[in-house]
């Protein structure tokens, strides 16, 4: 771990125990005040710490937001786990669980296919919003203004010849996702991989995650993958029911 990162984490740990002055933090870290001040200014700019009128430091609002996300992802993953295992065992296919984190869709769980075929996706890695089933599900669920801002900000990297690279096409696709309640990735992110995804909802109807099935077309073609849709939707419904 880099020295600066280690010191920044130590500052957060100290502030978690209570407010501190610059002198106190410098003494705890065993470094000069200018070193601590440089770190604090960076952390304050990103709202990881805040300074009051008496020049004492406390944890910032950014940490509260991250804590909420981490707690929600943990709950979603914990609740979903037995249902994901059942879906994986019943279909034999790769199952993904994804959720929002800091403006990105992140894979928070993955169960590999019982076959020897493996996908590139990894837990903790972002999913492309414009060409993955979980990305489309979660993007379609965003409030209209936020969804439009995200659509406009995407780079639209072309992963395969089937990748959506046009904002208007993506808008149409997201409208379809919203209307029918599930999304598809028809070899858009990985060639020869078809995927279907469905939303997970809390008691208010807010989408808190997405679950998907991904299948290489050497095992099942797209039409055969669609035959698994009832199993996927039933799993999403069961997870949502247990989450509430």
Secondary structure, 3 states (H helix, E strand, C coil): CCHHHHHHHHHHHHHHHCCEEHHHHHHHHCCCHHHHHHHHHHHHHCCCEEECCCCEEEECHHHHHHHHHHHHHHHHHHHHHHHHHHHHHHHCCEEEEEEEECCEEEEEEEECCCCCCCCCCCCCCEECCCCCHHHHHHHHCCCHHHHHHHHHHCCCCCCCCCCCCCHHHHHHHHHHHHHHCEEEEECCCCCCEEEEEEEEECCCCCEEEEEEEEEECCCCCHHHHHCCHHHHHHHHHHHHHHHC
